[in-house]
Amino acid sequence: MLPSDEDQDMKDSTLPLKIDDLPGPALPPADTLPSEPIPEPANVLTEWQAIGEKELAPLDEEVLEYKVSHWEITDWAALPDRQQGPIFEAGNHRWNILLFPRGNTQRESVSIYLEFTDAKASSENYSCAQFVILVSKPTDPTAYCVHSGQHRFQSDESDWGFTRFMEMAKMENEYIEQGAVRISVIVKVVKDPTGVLWHNFQNYDSKQMTGYVGLKNQGATCYMNSLFQSLYCTNYFRKAVYQIPTENDTPSESVALALQRLFYNLQYTDSSVGTNELTKSFGWDTLDAFMQHDVQEFNRVLQDNLEIKMKGTPADGAIKHLFVGKMKSYIRCINVDFESSRSEDYYDIQLNVKGCPNLEASFKDYVAEEILDGDNKYMAEGHGLQDAKKGVIFESFPPVLHLQLKRFEYNIMTDRMVKINDRHEFPLTIDLEPFLSESADKSQSHEYVLHGVLVHSGDLGGGHYLAFVKPTKEDRWLKFDDDRVVPATLKEVLEENFGGEQLSTTKQPRPPTARVFKRYTNAYMLVYVRRTLQDEILAPVTDDDIPKHLLTRFENERKTKDALARERKEEHLYMKVWLATDELFQQHEGLDFMDPINMRKVRARKDQPYGEYKQELANLLGIPVTHFRPWTLVNRQNRTIRPEEPIPDNEAPCKMEEIYRRHVQQSQSAAPMRIYIERPAAVTEDGMPIFPEAGRGIDVAPPLCLIFIKLFDPWHQRVCGLNKLYVSPQSKISSILDQLRELAGFDPRTDIDLYEEIKPEMIENMELNKTFQQSEIQDGDILVMQRSLTEDEIEDLTAKDMYYSAPEFMNYLFHRRVVTVAPIEMTAMAATAAALNVTNVEELRFDLELLTTMTYDEVTQAIAQHIGVPDDAPKVRLFSLSARNKEFKPMPRFPGSGKCFGDFITYLQQNIHTEEDISTFTRCLAFDILDVPLAEFENSRQIKVTCLSPGVTPHPVTLIVPKNGRFADLLRQVHTTAGISFNGPAKTEEELQSPSAFRHLRVYEAVNCRVNRVYNPSDSLIGFSDSPSTQLFIEPIPEEEKNMGDEDTLIDVFHFSRDINRTHSIPFKFLVIKDEPWQDTKTRLQLRTGINDKDWAKVRICLASQFSATPVEDENDEFKLSDHQWHRLQDSLGLEHVDKTGRAQRNHPERGLTIRG
């Protein structure tokens, strides 16, 4: 395989060079140049090693062989378009130059590559090499053109080099002499210490290379993946997780079970493992998967959750045993014998990086004592103020030690978090005994061995996480980078993650004036294992360590998953088949032939002969193939499902796909093939089934008709399938009455009423004197029978609000819908339960029978009646599931001409395409109980407003005001409903109606914590948009504004933190008084904000435009705020200070870290 043009990635130089050709400023005269001699160009033949050292990048890998090969070409013009040079050996492999004298994939330049000859011998052969390709004059080996590179040569990339090595014209004019030219190649074959040196990772198999598999990244879950790989390789922890009892846990709700499955899949699968089920068990959604959390916090929350699960189980105490140590905080007096101390557990240790060159220095810094003296003396009980030493000492270290390196710190100067990229070295082993208290148990060695290094690459705003782990005691490190696991060198583990200055990639010394950049890839968490406990902590995990129920469960899940994968892969080869049987018809208590949901779902190969598939059905049903007859079930034009015709046996050789096309209408081409399995009604004396000849197109006169019978029971209010009958079209309907009485178990003298179920909403009386043909009865039609009732029985059923005839009852079934109803939210459920004296919130979730003919008000009245809310003025509001995001949304009044519940269902069916979703969305309703009648609520709107008063905490209220009202209506609501008078006297109703009632108040709107608009009481509420970023405030107008002068200016003031787009707190209007001294203005400004003196000293006052903010210099006593051109520039005043509420407006969502399951 020939690579694309690599010229831009590899070093290119042509010798000899002339000084005049070098870029840069003009050189001084020759007599002022340094006296050092200019080095002569190297000789390709005798100084090839010097050329190689100059052109090739330095390497840490061992060099297996360093060699040069020269190809002397004598007749350039006679070369073919593709020519291989002589084979030479280097590093126990064979190589050659691959030359395209007239270019490869282009015709402007000569193409030259180094080819790995041994790649053809075996696909397993590969070699890593640096190389230099040179073209030189035969008579002058110091005049050459050079390119260099490095590559992993293997079967799929057996050659590598330069498609545009040199322009053909240059080659011919400068290097070819009488058809002769020399092409040399310098090859440095290097040892591949990991097996993946310079690997392109195409078709890379982590399991095959390392024995481990990676974890898939859901979006920003690399931080989680790195921690889980570290925990997985802590085998003692993995065994403990397996011991958590999860036999009865639900997979999507159990963190323990999801983690067990994750570890099992990491151990036994051959490809990368997903974490979706695990994060789902956390209670996370898609947004959480795209948010990076702090690894230490995540680890603690996870372990807290698991510790709770482990209590009272064989794994109880495993986490404490593994990760928990003890430390003592103390204050020890210097001059008296007194010590105050407290011992506490720790799960990890946070160590400083700043100012600590290595891990030992960080530990010394951690346990360093602080002297309390002078004004900072310690008040010792019984001894008064004393000089003392304050410090921390370790009482024990856990078997597995998690060290959090404090790479992220708060910078007080910039008032923001920053990443510390300083160099911080950590060793492969460390003795922690010097940091133990004198009383600690030191009978065992406290030497710890490095087991894992968790790495962050990036800055505070984001980046990538990965982990280096040594899974066993052997000195073999692996790099876990999301879904890829590769072997790693010790340099990758240690040196490349210490941080500090960038590592040099060249042999040239860095100029003293060059800018130094620190590496942003470095370790932030270290895992050490106590050497004496390595055998216990890292003991292999076998099947015996996994409970049998987990092995069985996960193996069954694997088989099911594999089967589903095969099904999906082969899905195009199969067709769906739904089966209906006589038993299902008899169990059906409803309309039509039966509900498709209850049919048995199977499938058939499209190319399978019908006769062969019929035998499969016989095996599936457990009956002989001769004892059933398949009929096609089709959708009739009236939208009913009925048996159409039997599939004849002479079609046995036909493929199922052909059967489908032949017997299913084109309009149903996307529907499954539905089959009715007819069982014989009688058998012969020798046990053979009797199937009357039926169906269309049978050449017998007259053919029989297959009909189905249902029975309506008015006393039990149910209709169900009874049986089937074959009838002659020429027979009168009355001829089957005795058979019907026998089927129903009626007395032979019982009168019966008979109806035809044409479609669910059309049940017509049968005329008994007509023939079946005159009544247009055909195969698959359904007759409904019931016992004839007396007038007294009809009157009795009517009095009990029961249906007495089949048509009435089946019309009721047609319009009936059983809907699951619940309050809109758990908070609403709790409030509703309290209002109704219901102790169990779940009692408010109920099934309710509704009719499609009901209006919106009738539905709400039915809900109100069920939960016991008076319905004299309905206050129930309905919500339905949104098909777009599957969340409950307020349900509008039912659409359509009839404006009934059925119109709403029809509307949903037009927007939802699957039967399953239609069933879900039309059978779920939610409700809310309003404070006002629904009719009044529908003509109103909710508005949230925050009321402000000097010296009073802001008071948010939610008000219901008329949709077409004005802000005066809102202000009246604040006064009457919320009882807020803004420190003024309460007003009478008559005073509230006065146009001047609210002239002392200001109503203003803020968008993203910046003043956007001020409203007058007469303004319409329609102009206010209550979006999530919009806030509405009401405040009394300050006295200073009431005395505002002609040259005074009213400006907007807002708060922000560091960036003017990170706004927070409550914005406000502020009066700029003409020629007021700056110090007086600041005093008034502080009073308006209510900020205390200590915090006010940290506030920076800025002149803010739309995109920037300029601080006002406090030292400028001559500055006056009124001198600024406020009206012309439309600027505002910005107050920069820390957001103590933590709710600054940000460009991205933030959430706290929680794990639910």
Secondary structure, DSSP 8 states (H G I E B T S, - for coil): ------GGGSEEEESS--GGGS-SS----GGGS-SS-------TTT-HHHHHHHHS----S-EEEEEEEEEEES-GGG--SSEE---EEETTEEEEEEEETT-SSSSSEEEEEEEEGGGGT-TT-EEEEEEEEEEE-SS-TTSEEEEEEEEEEETTB-EEEEEEEEEHHHHHHHT-BTTBEEEEEEEEEE--SSS-TT---TT--HHHHHS---B---SS-HHHHHHHHHHHTSHHHHHHHHTS--TT--GGG-HHHHHHHHHHHHHH-SS-B--HHHHHHTT--HHHHTS---HHHHHHHHHHHHHHHHTTSTTTTHHHHHH-EEEEEEEEESSSS-EEEEEEEES-EEEE-TT-SBHHHHHHHHH--EEE-GGG-EEETTTEEE-EEEEEEEEE--SEEEEEEE-EEEETTTTEEEE-----B--SEEE-GGGB-TTS--SS--EEEEEEEEEEEEETTEEEEEEEE--SSSS-EEEEETTEEEEE-HHHHTGGGS-SB----SSS---TTS---B-SEEEEEEEEEEGGGHHHHT----GGGS-HHHHHHHHHHHHHHHHHHHHHHHGGGEEEEEEEEHHHHHH--SSSS--GGGSEEEEEETTSBHHHHHHHHHHHHTS-GGG-EEEEEEE-TTS-EEEEEE--GGGTTSBHHHHHHHHS-GGGTTS-EEEEEE--SEE-TTS-EE---BSTT-SSSS-BEEEEEEEEETTTTEEEEEEEEEE-TTSBGGGGHHHHHHHHT--TT--EEEEEEEETTEEEE--TTSBTTTTT--TT-EEEEEE---HHHHHHHHHTT---SHHHHHHHHHHEEEEEEEESSHHHHHHHHHHTT-S-GGGG-EEEEEETT--HHHHHHHHHHHHT---SS--EEEEEE-TTTS-EEE--S--SSS-SHHHHHHHHHHH--SHHHHHHHHTEEEEEE-SS-HHHHHTEEEEEEEEEETTEEEEEEEEEEETT-BHHHHHHHHHHTS---TTS----HHHHTSTTTTTTEEEEEEETTEEEEEE-TTSBGGG----TTEEEEEEE--HHHHT--TT-EEEEEEEESSSTTSEEEEEEEEEE-TT--HHHHHHHHHHHHT--HHHHTT-EEEEE-SS-EEE--TT-TT--GGGS-HHHHT-EEEEE---TTS----SS---------
